[in-house]
Amino acid sequence: MLWIKRIVFVFALAPLVMCQAADEAFKAGEHYDILPQVVRTANAEKIEVNEVFSYTCGHCFNFQTDLHPWVKALPADVDFQSTPAVWQPSLEPYARAYYAAKILNVLDKVHMPIFDAIHVKKKSIKKQNDFEAIFVAEGVSKEKFSSAFNSFGATSMVNQAKSRVRAYRVRGTPEIIVNGKYRVSTTKAGGFSGMLKVADFLIAKERAAKTK
C-alpha cells in the first residue's frame, strides 16, 4: 500500500512542479531586467506593454513584422503603447512626427510609410519638410501637419517620452517595457520572437498578481 500512496503523492505534486517550471521559464537578470523603480503607466486598470523604438533603427523596422500581429492578438486587459526614443537632439523630429500623427489620428496611415521611406526607399528623412511629404501623401494638409508638428501638445509628449526612456533605463532599440516594471531586450530575450515570448510571460505574471 505504501507504493500506492507514493504514486498518488507524485501525481498530486506534478501540477505544482509544472507550475513552478512555468514560473521559472524566464528569469530576471537572465531573460529580462527588473526596473529599480516602477514607472507610471497610461492606464492603471490595464497591463501596459510599451515598445521603445526609433524610426532610424533598422532593427525596429524589422521588428514591426513580428510585432504587429502580436499586438492585434493581445487580450482586452493589455494596453499597448509606443515611445519614440530621443537619444540626441537630431532624433527629436522623428518623435515629433510620431506624436503629430497621434494628434491628427493618422498614426496607422503614416507609421510604416515613415519606416519604409527611411529603410526601403533610402530617403533622407530628417527635417519637418521631409515628414510633411509623407503626411501629405496620406491625405493630411500641410497646414494641419505643421500645426500638429510644432504644437505645444507634441512638445509636451516628446518631453514625456524623454523622461520615460530615462526612467526605463533603455540601452538600445527596440525594447519592450511591461507594466512599467520590466525591460525586455533582444540581447537577453534572444531575438524578436524571444522578446514577445518573454513579454507574454510577464503579462501573465502581472495578470496573476492582479488577481491575488
N, C-alpha and C positions, 0 to 999 in steps of 0.2 A: 504493500500500500504506500510505502514511503516514496517509491519511484513515481507513482501516480501523482502524489502531492507535488513532487518536484516538477513534473511536466506541466501541471496546472499553474504552478508558480511562474515557470518560464513563459508560458503563453500570456499570463496576466501581466508580466513585466515587459513583454515585447512592444506593446504600443508606447509605453513610456520611453523605452530605448529609442524607438523610431522617432518620437517627438524630439528627444534630446539630440539625435543625429541631425534632424532637420534644423534645429536651432543653431547647431554648430556648423552648418553648411558653409557659412561665410563668417569670417571672424574680423572683429575690429582691429585695425592696425595692419592686418594682412590683406583683406579684400576691400576695406573701406576705412575711413577715418571718422572719429567722433569729434565734432567741433567743441572747443573749450567752453564756448558759451552758446546757448540756444539763440538763434536769430528769429525774430518775429516773422510770422508768415502772413500772407494776404488774407487768408480766411481760416480762423482758428477752428472752425467747425469741420474742416476737411484736412486730409493729409496732403501736404503740398509737395510737389516734385518740381524743382526749379532747374532748368537747363541753363548753364552758363556757357555762352558761345561768343564767337566773333565772326562777322561776315568775312573777314580777311583770312580766316583759319581754314585751310584745306581739309583738315580732319573734321571740323564742324560741318562743312559742306557734305562730306562723305557720310557723316553720322545721320544726316536727315533721312536717308533711305531706310535705316533701321528704326529711327525714332518715330517717324510719322505714323506708321501702322500700329506701333506700340501705344502711342498716345491715344489713338482712336479707340483702342480696346480697353482703356483704363476705366475702372468702375466709377460709379457716381460719387463715391466718397473721396475721390482723389482730385485735387486741383492742380492742373499743370500750368506752370509759368515759365517764362524765359527771361534771362537777364543778359543783355549785351555787356561784355567785358570791356572796360576802358582802362587799358594799362598805361596809356600815354595820351597827350592832347590830340595826336593825329587820328586816334580811334574814336574821338567824340562824334564826328559827323555820322559815323555808322550807327552809333547809339541813337543819335537824333533822328536818323531816318527810320529806325525801328519804332521809336516812340511816336513819330509823326504818323506812321502807318496805323498805330493803335488808336491815336486820336481821331484819325479820319476813318477808322473802321475798315481799312483795306489791307490789313496785315496778311490775310490769306491770299490776296492777289499779288502783293509785291515781295513777300518774304523770299520765296525761291527765285524769282527773277533777279533779285539783288545778288544772291549767291551765284546764279548762272552767269550773270554779266561779268562777275569777277573771275570765277573759276573755269567756266566753259568758254565764254566768248573772249576772255582775257582782256577785258576793257579796263581802263584806268578809272576806277570809281573812288574818288577821294573827297570831292567837294559837293556843295549843295546842288550846283547845276548838274552834276553827274547823276545824282539821285533823282533830281527833278525829271529828267528824261524818262526814267523808269516809271515813276508815278504817273506822268502824263500818258505814257503808253497804255496804262491800265485805267485811263478814264478820269484821272484827277486833274483838276485845273492847276495851272502854275500858281495862281493866287492862293488857292486853298493849301497847296503843298507848302509854299513859302510861309504862310501864316502859321501852319502847324509846326513846321521845322524850326522856326525861330520863336515859338511861343514860350510863355512862362511855364506852361504845363510840361512841355518837352524838356526844358531846362531842369525843372524840378525832378522829373523822372530820371534824367541822366544822373543827377547828383545822388538820388536814392540808389541807383544802380551801382555807382561807385562805392557807396557806403556798404551795400550788401556784399559786393565782391570782396571788399576788405574783411568784412565780418566772416565771410565764408572761408577766408584764407585760401582762395583759389590759387593753384600753382600752374595751371595751364587750361587750355580749352580743347575739346568740350569736357565739362564736368557736370555732375548731377548732384544737387543738394536735396536730401529728403527730409521734409518737415523741419527745416532749419536746424537739424541736429547732426546729420551725417553727410559726408562728402565722398562721392564716388568718382574715381578717375579711371581712364583706360589703363593706366600703368598698373594699378593694383587689381582692378577687376578683370583684366585680361582681354582688352578689346571692346568693341562696341556692344556686341551681344552680351558679353560679360557684365558690362555696366548695367544693362537693362535687367539682367538676372539678379544682380545684387540689389538694384533698385526695387524689384518685385519683392525680394526677401525683406528689405527694410520697410516697405509699405505694409507688408503683412505683420511685421514686428510692431509697427506703430498702431495698426488696427487692433491687434491683440491687446496692446497697452491701454487703448481707449475703452475697451470692454471690461477691464478689471475694476 
